[in-house]
Amino acid sequence: MSLHETTLKIVTNLDRAAVEAKIGELRAAARSQGHAALAQLLTGVEGKPRAEIEQRVRGALKWLNRKPELKGLAAHLELIELNLPNLG
């Protein structure tokens, strides 16, 4: 899956499984594009409490804010962030 230049449909009703799947897709894309630091920030979040996932996602967003050339990845992570309240 290429997350570089895709159009996003804003969806705010993803459940935990869908959010975790999106994180996995983003992690894989980061690895395949050579962004090991970003991939590491998103590793091991599956099944974690909401607060820990939020912390990891926000840390990844901070990392991406310093990399404007990765705005496609940032957009996908922002979609994930919008759905964090659904983790319960």
MDAnalysis code that builds the backbone (N, CA, C; Angstrom):
import MDAnalysis as mda
import numpy as np

u = mda.Universe.empty(264, n_residues=88, atom_resindex=np.repeat(np.arange(88), 3), trajectory=True)
u.add_TopologyAttr("name", ["N", "CA", "C"] * 88)
u.add_TopologyAttr("resid", np.arange(1, 89))
u.add_TopologyAttr("resname", ["MET", "SER", "LEU", "HIS", "GLU", "THR", "THR", "LEU", "LYS", "ILE", "VAL", "THR", "ASN", "LEU", "ASP", "ARG", "ALA", "ALA", "VAL", "GLU", "ALA", "LYS", "ILE", "GLY", "GLU", "LEU", "ARG", "ALA", "ALA", "ALA", "ARG", "SER", "GLN", "GLY", "HIS", "ALA", "ALA", "LEU", "ALA", "GLN", "LEU", "LEU", "THR", "GLY", "VAL", "GLU", "GLY", "LYS", "PRO", "ARG", "ALA", "GLU", "ILE", "GLU", "GLN", "ARG", "VAL", "ARG", "GLY", "ALA", "LEU", "LYS", "TRP", "LEU", "ASN", "ARG", "LYS", "PRO", "GLU", "LEU", "LYS", "GLY", "LEU", "ALA", "ALA", "HIS", "LEU", "GLU", "LEU", "ILE", "GLU", "LEU", "ASN", "LEU", "PRO", "ASN", "LEU", "GLY"])
u.atoms.positions = np.array([
    [0.843, -1.178, 0.000],
    [0.000, 0.000, 0.000],
    [0.886, 1.238, 0.000],
    [0.601, 2.140, -0.886],
    [1.347, 3.385, -0.934],
    [0.576, 4.462, -0.186],
    [1.203, 5.025, 0.813],
    [0.569, 6.088, 1.578],
    [1.147, 7.447, 1.224],
    [1.941, 7.501, 0.170],
    [2.630, 8.745, -0.151],
    [1.684, 9.817, -0.685],
    [1.013, 9.553, -1.756],
    [0.150, 10.550, -2.389],
    [-1.233, 9.956, -2.618],
    [-1.987, 9.765, -1.572],
    [-3.330, 9.231, -1.713],
    [-4.337, 10.249, -1.209],
    [-5.543, 10.124, -1.698],
    [-6.619, 10.977, -1.237],
    [-7.300, 10.283, -0.071],
    [-7.533, 11.012, 0.991],
    [-8.158, 10.435, 2.175],
    [-9.625, 10.791, 2.243],
    [-10.408, 9.817, 2.599],
    [-11.795, 10.068, 2.940],
    [-11.813, 10.158, 4.465],
    [-12.291, 11.263, 4.985],
    [-12.294, 11.456, 6.428],
    [-13.365, 10.565, 7.045],
    [-12.912, 9.623, 7.826],
    [-13.791, 8.676, 8.502],
    [-13.508, 8.791, 9.989],
    [-14.555, 9.011, 10.771],
    [-14.348, 9.175, 12.213],
    [-15.068, 8.105, 13.028],
    [-15.435, 7.005, 12.388],
    [-16.135, 5.953, 13.118],
    [-15.402, 4.622, 13.075],
    [-14.081, 4.666, 12.983],
    [-13.307, 3.432, 12.982],
    [-13.279, 2.832, 14.379],
    [-13.460, 1.532, 14.458],
    [-13.365, 0.862, 15.754],
    [-11.907, 0.521, 16.044],
    [-11.656, -0.076, 17.202],
    [-10.282, -0.388, 17.619],
    [-9.553, -1.226, 16.587],
    [-10.207, -2.257, 16.076],
    [-9.551, -3.131, 15.104],
    [-9.141, -2.355, 13.856],
    [-10.010, -1.470, 13.390],
    [-9.698, -0.681, 12.200],
    [-8.584, 0.327, 12.473],
    [-8.598, 0.943, 13.645],
    [-7.539, 1.892, 14.009],
    [-6.201, 1.166, 14.082],
    [-6.187, 0.017, 14.728],
    [-4.939, -0.750, 14.839],
    [-4.459, -1.214, 13.472],
    [-5.382, -1.574, 12.586],
    [-5.004, -1.976, 11.229],
    [-4.389, -0.802, 10.477],
    [-4.972, 0.379, 10.623],
    [-4.428, 1.582, 9.966],
    [-3.034, 1.900, 10.495],
    [-2.847, 1.737, 11.802],
    [-1.516, 1.967, 12.376],
    [-0.526, 0.972, 11.778],
    [-0.940, -0.275, 11.643],
    [-0.074, -1.288, 11.038],
    [0.289, -0.953, 9.593],
    [-0.688, -0.466, 8.831],
    [-0.426, -0.067, 7.447],
    [0.563, 1.098, 7.395],
    [0.371, 2.054, 8.276],
    [1.259, 3.212, 8.315],
    [2.667, 2.801, 8.738],
    [2.755, 1.913, 9.703],
    [4.060, 1.410, 10.163],
    [4.782, 0.715, 9.009],
    [4.062, -0.129, 8.276],
    [4.665, -0.839, 7.143],
    [5.118, 0.136, 6.059],
    [4.305, 1.153, 5.796],
    [4.673, 2.152, 4.794],
    [5.922, 2.917, 5.236],
    [5.977, 3.265, 6.514],
    [7.152, 3.984, 7.032],
    [8.411, 3.134, 6.871],
    [8.303, 1.853, 7.212],
    [9.458, 0.956, 7.058],
    [9.883, 0.857, 5.606],
    [8.914, 0.669, 4.714],
    [9.245, 0.473, 3.303],
    [9.843, 1.735, 2.681],
    [9.539, 2.894, 3.254],
    [10.086, 4.155, 2.754],
    [11.367, 4.554, 3.482],
    [11.841, 3.687, 4.370],
    [13.107, 3.949, 5.049],
    [13.021, 4.856, 6.259],
    [11.841, 4.943, 6.871],
    [11.661, 5.794, 8.051],
    [11.526, 4.918, 9.297],
    [12.640, 4.309, 9.670],
    [12.653, 3.363, 10.788],
    [12.234, 4.019, 12.100],
    [12.597, 5.272, 12.295],
    [12.238, 5.955, 13.550],
    [10.728, 6.085, 13.677],
    [10.065, 6.424, 12.595],
    [8.608, 6.524, 12.616],
    [7.985, 5.146, 12.832],
    [8.480, 4.163, 12.137],
    [7.966, 2.799, 12.303],
    [8.109, 2.350, 13.753],
    [9.223, 2.663, 14.376],
    [9.450, 2.274, 15.772],
    [8.440, 2.931, 16.706],
    [8.111, 4.184, 16.443],
    [7.125, 4.881, 17.275],
    [5.763, 4.192, 17.225],
    [5.469, 3.525, 16.122],
    [4.168, 2.896, 15.932],
    [4.203, 1.381, 16.131],
    [5.303, 0.878, 16.656],
    [5.453, -0.568, 16.881],
    [4.937, -0.949, 18.263],
    [4.208, -2.044, 18.311],
    [3.751, -2.595, 19.588],
    [2.562, -1.898, 20.203],
    [1.776, -1.203, 19.412],
    [0.629, -0.488, 19.978],
    [-0.631, -1.354, 20.040],
    [-0.669, -2.408, 19.269],
    [-1.854, -3.243, 19.213],
    [-2.189, -3.800, 20.600],
    [-3.434, -3.602, 21.002],
    [-3.903, -4.107, 22.281],
    [-3.555, -3.245, 23.482],
    [-2.822, -2.181, 23.264],
    [-2.429, -1.298, 24.362],
    [-3.609, -0.423, 24.785],
    [-3.554, 0.122, 25.995],
    [-4.608, 1.051, 26.432],
    [-4.628, 2.295, 25.546],
    [-5.794, 2.902, 25.481],
    [-5.995, 4.087, 24.647],
    [-4.944, 5.153, 24.931],
    [-4.659, 5.425, 26.196],
    [-3.708, 6.483, 26.541],
    [-2.329, 6.215, 25.950],
    [-1.908, 4.977, 25.952],
    [-0.590, 4.652, 25.400],
    [-0.582, 4.805, 23.879],
    [-1.659, 4.388, 23.234],
    [-1.744, 4.552, 21.779],
    [-1.757, 6.039, 21.427],
    [-2.524, 6.829, 22.188],
    [-2.558, 8.275, 21.951],
    [-1.164, 8.875, 22.081],
    [-0.434, 8.463, 23.078],
    [0.914, 8.983, 23.304],
    [1.824, 8.650, 22.113],
    [1.727, 7.421, 21.636],
    [2.557, 7.003, 20.503],
    [2.184, 7.757, 19.226],
    [0.871, 7.892, 18.980],
    [0.414, 8.588, 17.780],
    [0.840, 10.049, 17.834],
    [0.703, 10.680, 18.966],
    [1.106, 12.086, 19.079],
    [2.620, 12.244, 18.943],
    [3.370, 11.300, 19.469],
    [4.821, 11.330, 19.282],
    [5.202, 11.191, 17.813],
    [4.484, 10.319, 17.117],
    [4.735, 10.139, 15.687],
    [4.358, 11.402, 14.911],
    [3.274, 12.048, 15.306],
    [2.885, 13.305, 14.647],
    [3.939, 14.387, 14.858],
    [4.493, 14.466, 16.059],
    [5.561, 15.440, 16.318],
    [6.760, 15.153, 15.422],
    [7.098, 13.867, 15.293],
    [8.211, 13.471, 14.445],
    [7.933, 13.895, 12.999],
    [6.710, 13.638, 12.538],
    [6.346, 13.978, 11.165],
    [6.277, 15.478, 10.931],
    [5.958, 16.258, 11.951],
    [5.904, 17.715, 11.794],
    [7.263, 18.295, 11.422],
    [8.327, 17.590, 11.760],
    [9.673, 18.041, 11.400],
    [10.080, 17.565, 10.008],
    [9.169, 16.848, 9.342],
    [9.459, 16.293, 8.017],
    [8.345, 16.673, 7.040],
    [8.297, 17.916, 6.604],
    [7.192, 18.353, 5.741],
    [7.093, 17.564, 4.436],
    [8.173, 16.950, 4.016],
    [8.143, 16.164, 2.793],
    [7.327, 14.870, 2.946],
    [6.946, 14.552, 4.181],
    [6.175, 13.336, 4.450],
    [4.727, 13.651, 4.777],
    [4.186, 14.684, 4.152],
    [2.827, 15.107, 4.479],
    [1.788, 14.035, 4.179],
    [2.053, 13.141, 3.239],
    [1.120, 12.053, 2.964],
    [1.004, 11.104, 4.143],
    [2.125, 10.763, 4.740],
    [2.105, 9.911, 5.929],
    [1.436, 10.641, 7.088],
    [1.720, 11.922, 7.218],
    [1.126, 12.709, 8.302],
    [-0.394, 12.750, 8.175],
    [-0.901, 12.862, 6.962],
    [-2.350, 12.906, 6.755],
    [-3.000, 11.605, 7.220],
    [-2.364, 10.492, 6.951],
    [-2.907, 9.205, 7.399],
    [-2.867, 9.098, 8.921],
    [-1.812, 9.610, 9.509],
    [-1.716, 9.568, 10.969],
    [-2.738, 10.499, 11.606],
    [-3.023, 11.612, 10.976],
    [-4.056, 12.518, 11.489],
    [-5.431, 11.854, 11.440],
    [-5.679, 11.052, 10.415],
    [-6.929, 10.289, 10.341],
    [-7.019, 9.316, 11.514],
    [-5.923, 8.677, 11.823],
    [-5.886, 7.772, 12.978],
    [-6.168, 8.559, 14.253],
    [-5.549, 9.719, 14.378],
    [-5.735, 10.546, 15.568],
    [-7.198, 10.925, 15.750],
    [-7.883, 11.241, 14.685],
    [-9.312, 11.584, 14.758],
    [-10.154, 10.433, 15.324],
    [-9.684, 9.224, 15.155],
    [-10.430, 8.052, 15.583],
    [-10.006, 7.515, 16.951],
    [-9.023, 8.132, 17.588],
    [-8.567, 7.649, 18.896],
    [-9.673, 7.633, 19.951],
    [-10.598, 8.591, 19.955],
    [-11.673, 8.525, 20.963],
    [-12.519, 7.258, 20.862],
    [-12.506, 6.607, 19.716],
    [-13.298, 5.387, 19.537],
    [-12.670, 4.165, 20.200],
    [-11.463, 4.300, 20.708],
    [-10.794, 3.155, 21.325],
    [-11.416, 2.779, 22.657],
    [-12.086, 3.738, 23.261],
    [-12.802, 3.478, 24.510],
    [-11.991, 3.264, 25.718],
])
